[in-house]
Amino acid sequence: MSDELPDHLKLKLLRKIMSESLKKSAEEKPEIVDPESLVWSKLSDEKARELMEKAKLLYPDKYKHAVLVFYYLLRNGVVKEFDGYTTLTLLHRLGIPVKPDLRIRFVKRGREVDLKEYLE
């Protein structure tokens, strides 16, 4: 048997190898990610989103710096997502004194009620 392949098979193999290498090179290109959208996608609960919204409204100049710090922590693998407590702690450490809205909930027989109905 001959070690030499026919020309049409060589051409098919070459095309296949080239297409695979192009796919790999396309996958290796780093995506340009907006730090703010990445940080917002990693906020795990409603309280974290609320705190970031308040920081954005009350301290817009410091908010940009906070987003970059959060992005750095995510990119380097220090944290995978931010919950409300972690977000509050980090914002306070960065000098952004955001306070969460407090809401007292009264639950009676499995449903939320107001104080007057709760005391009855």
C-alpha positions in Angstrom: 0.0 0.0 0.0 1.1 3.5 -0.7 1.6 6.1 2.0 0.6 8.8 -0.4 -3.1 10.0 -0.2 -5.0 11.1 -3.3 -5.1 14.8 -3.9 -8.8 15.2 -3.2 -8.4 13.6 0.2 -5.4 15.8 1.0 -7.5 18.9 0.1 -10.4 17.8 2.3 -8.1 17.2 5.3 -6.4 20.5 4.8 -9.8 22.3 4.7 -10.9 20.5 7.8 -7.7 21.4 9.7 -7.9 25.0 8.6 -11.6 25.4 9.6 -10.8 23.8 13.1 -7.9 26.2 13.6 -10.1 29.2 12.6 -12.7 28.1 15.1 -10.1 27.8 17.9 -8.6 31.2 17.2 -12.1 32.7 17.2 -12.9 31.1 20.6 -9.6 32.3 22.0 -10.2 36.0 21.3 -11.1 37.7 24.5 -14.6 39.2 24.6 -14.8 42.9 25.3 -17.0 43.0 28.4 -18.5 46.1 30.0 -17.5 45.9 33.7 -20.8 47.4 34.8 -22.9 44.8 33.0 -20.7 42.0 34.3 -21.0 43.2 37.9 -24.8 43.7 37.6 -25.1 40.1 36.2 -23.3 38.8 39.2 -25.5 40.4 41.9 -27.2 37.4 43.3 -30.2 38.9 45.2 -32.6 41.8 45.2 -30.9 43.5 48.2 -27.6 43.7 46.3 -29.3 45.2 43.3 -31.1 47.7 45.5 -27.8 48.8 47.2 -26.0 49.2 43.9 -28.9 51.3 42.5 -28.8 53.6 45.6 -25.0 53.9 45.2 -25.4 54.8 41.6 -28.0 57.5 42.4 -26.4 59.0 45.5 -22.7 58.8 44.6 -22.3 58.6 40.8 -18.6 59.5 40.9 -17.7 56.9 43.6 -20.0 54.3 41.9 -17.7 54.1 38.9 -14.8 53.3 41.1 -16.9 50.7 43.0 -17.9 49.0 39.8 -14.2 48.7 38.8 -13.3 47.2 42.2 -16.2 44.7 41.9 -15.1 43.8 38.4 -11.5 43.3 39.5 -12.7 40.9 42.3 -14.8 39.0 39.8 -12.1 38.8 37.1 -9.4 37.6 39.5 -11.7 34.9 41.0 -11.8 36.3 44.5 -15.6 36.1 44.5 -18.1 34.5 42.1 -21.2 36.6 42.9 -22.2 39.3 45.3 -25.1 38.9 47.8 -26.6 41.8 49.7 -24.3 41.6 52.7 -21.1 41.4 50.7 -22.2 44.3 48.5 -23.0 46.4 51.6 -19.7 45.6 53.2 -17.7 46.4 50.1 -19.5 49.6 49.5 -18.9 50.8 53.0 -15.2 49.8 52.8 -14.9 51.9 49.6 -16.4 54.9 51.4 -19.9 54.7 50.0 -22.2 55.0 53.0 -25.3 53.4 51.4 -28.0 52.2 53.8 -30.5 49.5 52.8 -34.2 50.2 53.0 -35.7 48.5 56.1 -39.1 46.9 55.9 -40.6 45.1 58.9 -42.8 42.2 57.8 -45.5 40.6 59.9 -46.5 37.1 58.9 -49.6 35.6 60.4 -50.8 32.2 59.2 -48.5 32.1 56.2 -49.4 35.5 54.8 -48.0 39.0 55.2 -50.2 41.4 57.3 -50.0 44.9 58.7 -49.3 45.5 62.4 -52.9 46.1 63.4 -54.1 42.8 62.0 -51.0 41.0 63.4 -51.8 42.1 67.0 -55.5 41.0 66.8 
